[in-house]
């Protein structure tokens, strides 16, 4: 079991070293990207809501 523990420790040491190399985003970048995601999500939701409403009206006209 000793060699498995060594592999696990080696993995975490390697992972920590890699995480130190990562270029983490700054707080303003995180804020900007978060707002962008929210705006795009709302735009897509509005688009599909309008599309659903229009298709529903069209289907009701076909059924009548």
N, C-alpha and C positions, 0 to 999 in steps of 0.2 A: 504494500500500500504506500510505501515511502515514495516511489517514483511518481505515483499519481498526485500526491500532495505537492511534489516538486513541480509538476507540470501546471497545476492550478496556480501556485504562487508565481511561476514564470509567466503564465498568461496574464495575471493581474498586474504584474510589473510592466509587461509589454503594453497592456492596455492603457495604463497610467502614462507611460511615455508617449504613446500616440495621442492621447487627449491633450497633452501639453503642446503638441504641434498644431492643434486645431486653431484656426482663426475664428474665434467666437465673435458674433455680431455685437455691435455696441447697443446701448439702450435706445438711442434715437432710431437705429435701424430696426430694432425689434418693434418699436412703436409704429413706425411707418409701415412695416410689412403686416403687422396685425390689423391696422386700419384698412390696408389694401385688401386683405382677406375678407374682412367683414363687409366692405363695400361690394366686392365681387360676389360674395355669397348672397347679399341682399338683391343685387341686380339679377342674378340667375333665378332666385326665388320669385322675383317680380315677373320675370319673363315667363317662367313656367306657370305662374298663377294666371297671367293674362292669356297664355296659350290654352290652358285648361278651361278657362271661362269661355273663350271663343269657340273651342271645340264642343263644349257643352251646349252652347247656344245653337250651333250648327246641327248637332245631333237632335236636339229638341225640335228643330224645324223639320228634320227628316221624319221624325216619329209622328208629328201632328198631321 
